[in-house]
């Protein structure tokens, strides 16, 4: 199992080298908007899916091979909730021994109320937990947590982590039209954010094709109204674009990288070109070949075409090469 993907263009952190610690979707939530797909088998079980030594060796090999063009950060993300990986603290420490690149952790925050798990992630440079709901009802409807994790647990974990964490604490809020976008609920959500007191709040919405096709993005007016409610620390997430450096990656290797990247999350062609830095000709050839073999498909969401794996290869059967 290979754990690295990208670097991918992050609308929040620039070019991000991703660490995916799970071979298929493994999460405490089954969020309606999730870009990785549905997750009917939610779990709270913390485990080790791949040896920490293997993860660190892969990271070391990548940094050695790409020392002239390093990414902007290294990010725990991908198919699963990173705090479900038992030895995440060893990997964080190992990365810090190798490089000064900032380590970012994207988490749904659901397990931070457990001190033993919270302590494992305190060494990351940037912590980005999520909070999409201002009430238990919306939390259950939108995030659909595994049994045994409550809204009070989520809020407690976010507040207690804030008290002990010394890095940059960024709270992400994802607005979903009709679920958490009415004025009264946004006021409740803004109040919880004030209680948690993060360094910043990134206000996001449904950008890629969601697990539930009936879910839709919040409009710009709604996002701006919520930003005003939260105050100056809130920023709407913008699309990231980069004039990439053209590299000589092509043929089978390029196809493998494309499949790995879109297997983690659907991407537009522009995102792939920005992320991988390859020529238009090489990208055209790779995409055409993958479509002809039925390994890649397009899905239109919000009038934009995303490249995805075939549905038969999603949620566990995607290629790991």
C-alpha positions in Angstrom: 0.0 0.0 0.0 1.4 3.4 -1.0 0.4 6.2 1.3 1.5 9.4 -0.5 -0.5 11.2 -3.1 0.0 14.4 -5.0 1.2 17.0 -4.5 -2.4 18.2 -5.0 -3.5 21.8 -5.3 -5.1 22.7 -2.0 -7.5 25.7 -2.0 -6.2 26.3 1.5 -2.5 25.4 1.7 -1.0 25.6 -1.8 0.7 22.5 -3.2 0.1 19.8 -0.6 1.8 16.4 -0.4 -0.9 14.1 0.9 -0.6 11.2 3.4 -3.5 8.7 3.1 -3.2 6.1 5.9 -6.1 4.0 4.9 -6.6 1.8 1.8 -10.4 2.6 1.7 -12.7 5.0 3.4 -12.4 4.7 7.1 -14.2 7.3 9.2 -16.3 8.0 12.3 -18.7 10.0 10.1 -20.7 9.5 7.0 -21.1 13.1 5.9 -23.6 13.8 3.1 -21.2 16.1 1.4 -18.1 13.9 1.5 -16.1 13.9 -1.7 -14.6 10.5 -1.0 -18.0 8.8 -1.2 -20.5 7.3 1.3 -19.4 5.4 4.4 -22.1 3.2 5.7 -19.6 1.2 7.9 -18.5 3.9 10.3 -16.0 3.1 13.0 -14.4 4.3 16.2 -11.7 1.6 16.2 -8.2 3.1 16.3 -5.8 0.8 14.4 -2.6 0.6 12.4 -3.3 -0.1 8.7 0.3 0.2 7.5 3.5 0.1 9.5 4.8 3.6 10.6 8.2 2.6 9.3 6.8 2.1 5.8 5.1 5.4 5.9 8.2 7.2 7.0 10.4 5.4 4.4 8.0 6.5 1.6 8.1 10.1 2.8 11.9 10.0 3.0 12.2 8.6 -0.5 9.9 11.3 -1.9 11.7 14.2 -0.2 15.1 12.9 -1.4 13.8 12.5 -5.0 12.1 15.9 -5.1 14.4 18.1 -3.0 14.6 20.7 -5.7 10.9 21.2 -5.9 9.3 20.5 -2.5 5.6 21.0 -1.9 4.3 23.8 0.4 3.2 21.4 3.1 2.6 17.7 4.1 -1.0 17.0 4.9 -2.7 14.1 6.6 -5.9 13.6 4.5 -7.3 11.2 2.0 -9.7 8.3 2.4 -9.9 8.2 6.2 -10.0 10.1 9.5 -6.3 10.3 10.4 -6.8 10.2 14.1 -8.0 6.6 13.7 -4.4 5.7 12.9 -2.7 4.5 16.1 0.9 5.6 15.4 0.2 9.0 13.9 2.4 10.6 16.6 5.4 8.6 15.4 4.9 9.7 11.8 4.5 13.4 12.8 7.8 13.2 14.8 9.5 11.4 11.9 8.5 14.1 9.4 9.8 16.8 11.7 13.2 15.0 11.8 13.3 15.0 8.0 12.1 18.4 6.9 11.0 21.9 8.0 7.9 21.7 5.8 4.8 22.4 7.9 2.7 19.3 8.8 -1.0 19.8 8.4 -3.7 17.6 9.9 -7.2 17.7 8.5 -9.6 16.0 10.9 -13.3 15.9 11.6 -12.5 16.4 15.2 -14.7 13.6 16.4 -12.1 11.9 18.6 -10.4 14.9 20.1 -12.4 14.5 23.3 -10.3 11.4 24.0 -7.1 12.7 25.7 -4.9 9.8 24.5 -5.8 10.6 20.8 -5.6 14.3 21.3 -2.1 14.1 22.7 -0.9 12.2 19.6 -1.5 15.0 17.2 -0.4 18.1 19.2 2.9 18.3 17.4 1.5 19.2 14.0 2.1 22.7 12.8 -1.4 23.4 11.5 -4.5 21.7 13.0 -7.7 21.9 10.9 -10.7 20.3 12.6 -14.2 20.6 11.2 -17.5 22.0 12.7 -20.5 22.0 10.4 -23.3 22.1 12.9 -24.6 24.4 15.6 -26.9 21.9 17.1 -27.1 18.1 17.8 -29.9 17.7 15.3 -28.0 19.1 12.3 -24.9 17.2 13.4 -26.8 13.9 13.2 -28.4 14.8 9.8 -25.4 16.2 8.1 -22.4 14.4 9.6 -24.1 11.2 10.5 -21.7 10.1 13.2 -21.0 6.5 14.3 -22.9 5.4 17.4 -21.2 6.5 20.6 -20.0 10.0 19.4 -22.2 12.8 20.4 -22.4 16.5 19.5 -21.3 17.3 23.1 -18.2 15.1 22.6 -17.3 17.0 19.4 -17.6 20.4 21.0 -15.8 19.3 24.1 -12.9 17.9 22.1 -12.6 21.0 20.0 -12.5 23.3 23.1 -10.1 21.1 25.1 -7.8 20.8 22.1 -7.7 24.6 21.7 -6.6 25.0 25.3 -3.5 22.7 25.0 -2.5 23.0 21.3 0.3 25.5 20.5 0.3 25.5 16.7 -2.1 27.2 14.3 -5.6 26.2 15.0 -8.0 26.6 12.0 -11.6 25.6 12.2 -13.2 24.6 8.9 -16.9 25.1 8.4 -18.6 23.6 5.4 -22.0 25.1 4.5 -24.5 22.9 2.8 -27.6 24.5 1.3 -30.7 23.7 3.3 -28.9 21.9 6.1 -26.9 24.5 8.0 -27.6 27.7 6.1 -30.7 29.2 7.6 -30.0 32.4 9.6 -30.9 31.0 13.0 -28.7 27.9 12.6 -25.8 30.0 11.4 -26.1 32.1 14.5 -25.9 29.0 16.6 -22.9 27.8 14.7 -21.2 31.2 15.0 -21.7 31.1 18.8 -20.0 27.7 19.0 -17.1 29.1 17.1 -16.8 31.9 19.5 -16.7 29.4 22.4 -13.9 27.4 20.7 -12.0 30.5 19.8 -9.8 29.3 16.9 -7.1 31.3 15.2 -9.0 31.4 12.0 -12.2 30.0 10.4 -12.2 28.7 6.8 -15.7 28.8 5.4 -16.1 26.2 2.7 -19.0 24.7 0.7 -19.6 21.7 -1.6 -17.0 22.1 -4.3 -16.5 18.5 -5.5 -19.2 15.9 -6.3 -20.6 14.8 -2.9 -21.6 11.4 -1.6 -25.3 12.4 -1.7 -26.1 13.8 -5.1 -29.0 15.8 -3.6 -26.6 17.9 -1.6 -25.8 21.4 -3.0 -23.4 24.2 -2.4 -24.3 27.3 -0.4 -24.5 30.4 -2.6 -22.0 33.3 -2.3 -24.5 35.6 -0.4 -25.0 32.9 2.3 -21.3 32.3 2.6 -20.7 36.0 3.0 -23.4 36.4 5.5 -21.9 33.7 7.6 -18.4 35.2 7.3 -19.9 38.5 8.6 -21.5 36.7 11.6 -18.2 35.0 12.6 -16.2 38.2 12.2 -12.7 39.1 11.0 -11.1 35.7 11.7 -13.4 34.0 9.0 -12.3 33.7 5.4 -14.1 32.0 2.5 -12.0 29.3 0.9 -10.8 30.3 -2.6 -9.8 28.1 -5.5 -6.0 27.6 -5.7 -4.2 28.0 -9.0 -0.6 27.7 -9.8 1.5 28.1 -13.0 3.2 24.7 -12.6 6.7 23.8 -13.6 6.6 21.3 -16.5 8.2 18.0 -15.5 9.0 15.0 -17.6 6.4 12.6 -16.2 4.4 10.7 -18.8 3.2 7.4 -19.9 2.3 4.7 -17.4 3.7 6.6 -14.5 1.6 9.7 -15.2 -1.5 7.4 -15.5 -0.8 5.8 -12.2 -0.4 9.2 -10.5 -3.7 10.5 -12.0 -5.6 7.4 -10.8 -4.1 7.7 -7.3 -5.0 11.4 -7.1 -8.6 11.1 -8.4 -9.0 8.0 -6.3 -8.6 10.2 -3.2 -10.9 12.9 -4.4 -12.3 13.9 -7.8 -10.3 16.6 -9.5 -10.8 19.0 -12.4 -8.4 18.8 -15.3 -7.0 22.2 -14.3 -6.3 21.0 -10.7 -4.4 18.0 -12.1 -2.3 20.1 -14.4 -1.5 22.6 -11.6 -0.8 19.8 -9.2 1.3 17.5 -11.4 3.0 20.3 -13.5 2.9 18.2 -16.7 2.5 19.5 -20.2 -1.0 19.7 -21.8 0.0 17.2 -24.4 1.0 14.6 -21.8 -2.1 15.2 -19.8 -4.3 14.9 -22.9 -2.8 11.6 -23.8 -3.0 10.1 -20.3 -6.6 11.1 -19.8 -7.7 9.8 -23.2 -6.0 6.5 -22.7 -7.5 6.0 -19.2 -11.0 6.9 -20.5 -10.6 4.4 -23.4 -9.8 1.6 -21.0 -12.7 2.5 -18.7 -10.3 3.5 -15.8 -11.5 7.1 -15.7 -14.8 9.0 -16.1 -16.1 12.5 -16.0 -18.8 13.7 -13.6 -20.3 17.1 -13.9 -21.0 19.0 -10.6 -22.0 22.6 -10.4 -21.4 23.0 -14.1 -17.8 21.8 -13.8 -16.3 18.5 -15.1 -14.5 16.4 -12.5 -12.3 13.4 -13.3 -13.3 10.4 -11.2 -12.7 6.7 -10.9 -15.4 4.4 -12.3 -18.0 3.7 -9.6 -16.9 0.1 -9.4 -13.5 1.1 -8.3 -14.5 3.6 -5.6 -14.6 3.1 -1.8 -11.9 0.4 -1.5 -11.2 -0.9 -4.9 -9.3 2.1 -6.3 -5.8 1.5 -7.5 -3.0 2.1 -5.0 -0.2 2.5 -7.5 
